């Protein structure tokens, strides 16, 4: 294992210390470095809380900031934050308008966020929940409740942040966020494994000439493992899964996210976007917003994912709104 770390057990906290030193616009609640919040909450606004395991930067905590999220519970690498940490963040970000929980559909997160929500309710803090379930590879049509939340949760963050910034009430923020989540589809491809620092060995094995389409961000099995192909036919195969669930006859505006999983050069992400744009245009879509870079990584895994959000008149201005976090900057056009 070759990594720029000290003791693997201190990896997450030392990473957080570095973030706090570099970005004074974020801080932590009390003495717990893993209760990550904005330094200056907005009075009267719905609070937005996410969370999940470390190892995915900028997901999850990297989207805490202006016109985005208000706090995040930070777990160990690929581990859920505790219910106590989520509750502490909830208390801090609550500004009297309630708190929306927005996180991926994973067992540990479900359990701990649900428990935090119940405890918050005992303190008269109203909470609602929206889950990211955008990974088309993780379950068939009709069983979306089983799908994983992956990079496409970024679009839900964007919608939630804009809706809350507009001072909408909690139920309306939840409705718009749920719509963004429901209209997003993602599929990924992996070329190599990653190494969790405390484990010290690859999370799975894949051949030098192989790729796995549909693999999850923790190394969960994908749809198919096959010999590595050139970029265009790879994108065609991935996009066929998305196009099977999205048609653009009446609502053709889309936002596209091309996400690197940690060790994919930006140049290659643009090659992937080139073909993605061609496929979408051939299908009748009009690309309104494009985001390319690392949004949800898996340590140093080589690979990428494609997310497509089908826009409408409500969602388009939410995605267009400016945002500013330590890891993400967006200037409204």
DRENKOL-877791 format. One record per residue (C-alpha): residue in three letters; residue number from 1; x, z, y. Coordinates in steps of 0.1 Angstrom, whole numbers. Each point is the difference from the previous one (the first is absolute). Layout:
N
  residuo  num      X      Z      Y
      ALA  NUM      X      Z      Y
...
end
This chain:
333
  residuo  num      X      Z      Y
      UNK    1      0      0      0
      UNK    2     14    -11     34
      UNK    3    -18     15     29
      UNK    4      8     14     34
      UNK    5    -12     35     -8
      UNK    6     12     36     -4
      UNK    7    -17     22    -25
      UNK    8    -30    -20    -15
      UNK    9    -22     31      3
      UNK   10      5      0     37
      UNK   11     -5    -38      5
      UNK   12    -35      1     15
      UNK   13      5     29     23
      UNK   14     33    -14     13
      UNK   15    -17    -33      6
      UNK   16    -27     17     20
      UNK   17     26     19     20
      UNK   18     15    -33     10
      UNK   19    -33    -14     10
      UNK   20     -8     30     22
      UNK   21     34     -2     17
      UNK   22     -4    -37      7
      UNK   23    -37      0     10
      UNK   24    -12     29     23
      UNK   25    -35    -15      1
      UNK   26     -5     15    -35
      UNK   27      5     35    -13
      UNK   28    -11     23    -28
      UNK   29    -25     29     -2
      UNK   30     17     34     -1
      UNK   31     30      3    -23
      UNK   32    -12    -27    -25
      UNK   33     19    -32      6
      UNK   34    -25    -18    -22
      UNK   35    -30      6     23
      UNK   36      7    -30     22
      UNK   37    -20     -4     33
      UNK   38      0    -16     34
      UNK   39     16     22     26
      UNK   40    -29     -5     25
      UNK   41    -35     -2    -16
      UNK   42    -28    -17     19
      UNK   43    -27     25     11
      UNK   44    -35    -10    -12
      UNK   45     11    -27    -23
      UNK   46     -7     -3    -38
      UNK   47     31     11    -18
      UNK   48     15    -24    -26
      UNK   49     20     15    -29
      UNK   50     17    -18    -28
      UNK   51     26     10    -26
      UNK   52     17     -8    -32
      UNK   53     33      0    -17
      UNK   54     33     -7     17
      UNK   55     20    -31    -10
      UNK   56    -24    -25     17
      UNK   57     12      0     37
      UNK   58    -15     -9     23
      UNK   59    -31      9    -21
      UNK   60    -14     26      5
      UNK   61     14     21     29
      UNK   62     15    -30     18
      UNK   63    -34    -10     14
      UNK   64     -6     33     18
      UNK   65      0     -7     37
      UNK   66    -19    -16     30
      UNK   67    -32    -18    -10
      UNK   68      8      7    -37
      UNK   69      0     32    -20
      UNK   70      3     36     11
      UNK   71     17     17    -30
      UNK   72     12     -4    -36
      UNK   73      6     23    -29
      UNK   74     34     -9    -15
      UNK   75      6      4    -37
      UNK   76     31     -3    -21
      UNK   77     11    -34    -11
      UNK   78    -30    -16    -16
      UNK   79    -18     34      0
      UNK   80    -31     11     18
      UNK   81      2     25     29
      UNK   82    -16     34     -8
      UNK   83    -35      9     11
      UNK   84     14     27     22
      UNK   85     22    -25     18
      UNK   86    -30    -24      6
      UNK   87    -20     30     12
      UNK   88     27     10     25
      UNK   89      1    -35     14
      UNK   90    -38     -2      1
      UNK   91     -1     32     21
      UNK   92     26    -13     24
      UNK   93    -15    -34      7
      UNK   94    -37     12      2
      UNK   95    -10     -4     36
      UNK   96    -37      9     -4
      UNK   97    -12    -34    -12
      UNK   98      8      3    -37
      UNK   99     27    -15    -22
      UNK  100      1    -32    -21
      UNK  101     22      1    -31
      UNK  102     14    -34     -9
      UNK  103     23     -4    -29
      UNK  104      7    -19    -33
      UNK  105    -21      3    -31
      UNK  106     23     21    -21
      UNK  107     -9     30    -22
      UNK  108     22     27     17
      UNK  109    -10    -11     35
      UNK  110    -37      0     -9
      UNK  111      2     35    -14
      UNK  112     20     15     29
      UNK  113    -18    -17     29
      UNK  114    -34      9    -15
      UNK  115     11     36     -3
      UNK  116     14      0     36
      UNK  117    -33    -15     12
      UNK  118    -20     28    -17
      UNK  119     22     26     16
      UNK  120     -2    -16     34
      UNK  121    -38      0     -3
      UNK  122      1     38     -4
      UNK  123     17      0     34
      UNK  124    -27    -22     15
      UNK  125     22    -31      2
      UNK  126    -20    -30    -11
      UNK  127     19    -25    -21
      UNK  128     -8    -34    -15
      UNK  129     21    -22    -23
      UNK  130      8    -37     -4
      UNK  131     22    -11    -29
      UNK  132     24    -29     -1
      UNK  133    -10    -21    -30
      UNK  134     15    -34      8
      UNK  135     21     -9    -31
      UNK  136    -18    -27    -18
      UNK  137     24      2    -30
      UNK  138    -10     36     -8
      UNK  139    -36     -6    -11
      UNK  140    -25    -27     -6
      UNK  141    -28    -11     24
      UNK  142    -28     25     -3
      UNK  143     23     30     -6
      UNK  144     15      3     34
      UNK  145     -2     38     -2
      UNK  146     30     -3    -24
      UNK  147     22    -20     23
      UNK  148     32     13     16
      UNK  149      6      2     37
      UNK  150     31    -19      9
      UNK  151     14    -18     31
      UNK  152    -35    -12     12
      UNK  153     -8     36     10
      UNK  154     19    -10     32
      UNK  155    -31    -19     11
      UNK  156    -22     30     -5
      UNK  157     25     21     20
      UNK  158     -1    -26     28
      UNK  159    -38      0      0
      UNK  160     -3     37     -1
      UNK  161     25      5     28
      UNK  162    -17    -24     23
      UNK  163    -35     13     -7
      UNK  164     11     36      6
      UNK  165     18     -9     31
      UNK  166    -32    -15     13
      UNK  167    -15     35     -4
      UNK  168    -25    -10    -26
      UNK  169    -16     29    -20
      UNK  170     13      9    -34
      UNK  171    -27    -19    -20
      UNK  172      6    -32     20
      UNK  173     38      2     -4
      UNK  174     -6      5    -38
      UNK  175    -24    -29     -1
      UNK  176     24    -24     17
      UNK  177     30     12    -20
      UNK  178    -20     -4    -33
      UNK  179     -9    -36     10
      UNK  180     37     -8      6
      UNK  181      9     15    -33
      UNK  182    -28    -18    -18
      UNK  183     10    -34     14
      UNK  184     37      2     -8
      UNK  185     16    -14    -32
      UNK  186     36      5    -10
      UNK  187     22    -12    -28
      UNK  188     37      7     -6
      UNK  189     30    -13    -20
      UNK  190     31     19    -11
      UNK  191     34    -13     -8
      UNK  192     19     32     -6
      UNK  193     -6     37     -6
      UNK  194      7     29     23
      UNK  195     17     34     -6
      UNK  196    -16     33      9
      UNK  197     28     22     13
      UNK  198     -9     31    -21
      UNK  199     -3    -22    -31
      UNK  200     32    -20      5
      UNK  201     -9    -30    -22
      UNK  202    -22    -31      5
      UNK  203    -38      6     -2
      UNK  204     -4    -30    -23
      UNK  205     19    -30    -14
      UNK  206     -4    -36      8
      UNK  207     22    -30     -9
      UNK  208     23    -17     24
      UNK  209    -20    -32     -4
      UNK  210    -35     17      0
      UNK  211    -26     10     26
      UNK  212    -31     21     -4
      UNK  213    -32    -10     19
      UNK  214    -23     28      9
      UNK  215     24     29     -5
      UNK  216     -9     31     20
      UNK  217     21     18     26
      UNK  218     10     27    -25
      UNK  219      9    -25    -27
      UNK  220    -34     -1    -16
      UNK  221     -4    -30    -24
      UNK  222    -12    -33     15
      UNK  223    -21    -28    -12
      UNK  224     27    -21    -15
      UNK  225     38      0     -5
      UNK  226     15    -35     -1
      UNK  227     31    -20      8
      UNK  228      9     -1     37
      UNK  229    -14    -31     17
      UNK  230      6    -15     34
      UNK  231    -18     16     29
      UNK  232    -28    -25      5
      UNK  233    -15      1    -35
      UNK  234      5     38      0
      UNK  235    -21      2     32
      UNK  236    -26    -24    -14
      UNK  237     -5     22    -30
      UNK  238     -2     31     21
      UNK  239    -24    -15     25
      UNK  240    -23    -13    -27
      UNK  241     -8     37     -8
      UNK  242     -9      6     37
      UNK  243    -19    -32      4
      UNK  244    -21      9    -31
      UNK  245    -15     28     21
      UNK  246      0    -15     35
      UNK  247    -16    -31     13
      UNK  248      1    -13     36
      UNK  249    -30    -22      3
      UNK  250    -18     22     25
      UNK  251     26     25     10
      UNK  252     33    -17      2
      UNK  253     21     22     23
      UNK  254     27     21    -19
      UNK  255     29     23      7
      UNK  256     30     -4    -23
      UNK  257     26     26    -10
      UNK  258     32    -11    -19
      UNK  259     17     33    -11
      UNK  260     35      5    -14
      UNK  261      3     27    -27
      UNK  262     34     12     12
      UNK  263     28    -24    -10
      UNK  264    -15    -34      9
      UNK  265     17    -18     29
      UNK  266    -22     -8     30
      UNK  267      9    -37     -4
      UNK  268    -17      0    -34
      UNK  269    -31     16     14
      UNK  270     -4    -29     24
      UNK  271      4    -24    -29
      UNK  272    -29     18    -17
      UNK  273    -20     -1     32
      UNK  274      6    -37      5
      UNK  275    -17     -7    -34
      UNK  276    -27     27      5
      UNK  277    -10    -16     33
      UNK  278     -2    -35    -16
      UNK  279    -22     13    -28
      UNK  280    -23     19     24
      UNK  281     -4    -30     23
      UNK  282     -8    -22    -29
      UNK  283    -27     25    -10
      UNK  284    -16     -2     35
      UNK  285     14     32     14
      UNK  286     11      4     37
      UNK  287     29     24      3
      UNK  288     -5     22     30
      UNK  289     26     28     -5
      UNK  290     33      0    -20
      UNK  291     21     30     -9
      UNK  292     33     -6    -19
      UNK  293     25     27    -10
      UNK  294      2     32    -19
      UNK  295    -32     20      2
      UNK  296     -3     16    -35
      UNK  297     32      1    -19
      UNK  298     11     14    -34
      UNK  299     34     14      7
      UNK  300     24    -29     -6
      UNK  301    -23    -22    -22
      UNK  302      4    -37      5
      UNK  303    -33    -17      4
      UNK  304    -28     -7     24
      UNK  305    -38      2      4
      UNK  306    -26    -21     18
      UNK  307    -30     15     16
      UNK  308    -29    -19     16
      UNK  309    -27     17     21
      UNK  310    -31    -20      6
      UNK  311     -9      6     36
      UNK  312    -34      1     19
      UNK  313    -10      6     36
      UNK  314      3     38     -5
      UNK  315     34      0    -17
      UNK  316     19    -26     19
      UNK  317      3     20     33
      UNK  318     10     31    -20
      UNK  319     29    -19    -17
      UNK  320      9    -15     34
      UNK  321      3     33     18
      UNK  322     35     11     11
      UNK  323     17     28    -20
      UNK  324     33     19      2
      UNK  325     15     22    -27
      UNK  326     36      8     -9
      UNK  327     -2    -27    -26
      UNK  328    -25    -25     13
      UNK  329     -5    -17     34
      UNK  330    -28    -24      8
      UNK  331     -7    -15     34
      UNK  332    -36    -12      5
      UNK  333     -3    -37      7
end
